[in-house]
Every structure is written in C-alpha cells, then in structure tokens.
Amino acid sequence: MLTGDEVEALNNTIGRMDRETVAYQLAHFPARFPVDFTQDFLEREPLHRLQHILFGLCLHNHKRLNVALAA
C-alpha cells in the first residue's frame, strides 16, 4: 500500500511526464492483470487522460514508478 506522501509524489511525477514517457510507461506497465493499449489509442488520447490512467494503474497495483525525469 502506498502512503499519502507516496501517492502525492506519484501524482507529481506523472504530472511532469511528457506524452512519450507516459505512453512508454503504459505500454510496459507490470500490472497484476492484462493491460494492452494500442499505439493508436496512446497517440490519440489527451495527455491528461493518459496520465490519469497511469496514475490509476499505479494505485491499483500498489506500484511506484522508477523513472528519471529531466529537470
């Protein structure tokens, strides 16, 4: 289970991600259930919606992201 501080940090991290990073994370997410996004979906959906989906996946799977973002 993620703590409140971890959830806030996760939200901030995902909020700073660009489309390419979010799409990569969604395409390679190690979920406990099958997750499959088409390239067309990842290219057409608004960035904020993809970020929301990624955040939900992380919360549901109790996962933090291990990504380095440019400052």
N, C-alpha and C positions, 0 to 999 in steps of 0.2 A: 504494500500500500504506500502511495506517495504521501508525504507530509504536505501541509499547506504551503510551506516555503518552496518545496519541490514543484508543486503544481504551479505556483506563481512563476518560478524560474522557467519551467517548461513553456508556459504561455508566452513569456517574454522572448524566449529563444525562438519559438515557432513564429512569433510576430515579426521577428527581424529577418526571417528567411526569405530568399527570393524564390521565384517560381521554379527554377531549375532544381534547387535544393529540396523544396517541398515535394516536387514530383519524384525525385530520386528516392526520398525517404518513404513515400507512399508505395512506390514500385518495389521496394526492397524491405518492407516492414516485416519484422519477425513476429507475426501475430500467432495467437493460440488457435486461430481458425483461419480458413482460407480467405485471403484478400487478393483481389485481382482487379486492377484498374487498367482500362485500355489507354493507349497512348493518346487517342482522340479525346477521351474524357479528360486526361491530365492537361491537354493543350487548350481545351475549350472552357473549362470551368474557371470562374473568377478565382484569383489567388486567395482571397479571404475565405472562400468556401473550402478550398483545398487545405488551407491552414486549419480550419475548423475540423475537418475530417481527420487530419493527422493528430490534432490535439485529442479528439475523442478516442482514436485508436490507442494512443499512449495511455490515456486514463483507464480505458477498459482493460488493457493488457498490463497495467502497472509498470510501464516502461518509461525510463528517461531516455532522451536522445543523446547520443555521444557524437556531437558534431562540432566542428570548429567553424566559427563564422568570422568573416573579415570585419575588422573594426570600422 
